[in-house]
């Protein structure tokens, strides 16, 4: 896989992640309402809030690094 293919793949992956985040943002109010109702009814335990790595940010940063390296080598 050459750098251009890698960049295209990373851009597609980043766009997919961002699209899924927009979908989550639209669905979040419904999920919160369900969680609140379930909590009131004591159907679900309180979930812990954890945060993972921001993969889209890492992909975008790597794309920029590769593109800058290509410009320097030309």
BELPE-V933747 format. One record per helix or strand. SS is the DSSP state (h for helix, s for strand). FROM is the first residue (numbers start at 1). LEN is the number of residues. If there is no record, write none. Layout:
BEGIN
SS/FROM/LEN
SS/FROM/LEN
END
This chain:
BEGIN
h/3/38
h/55/19
END
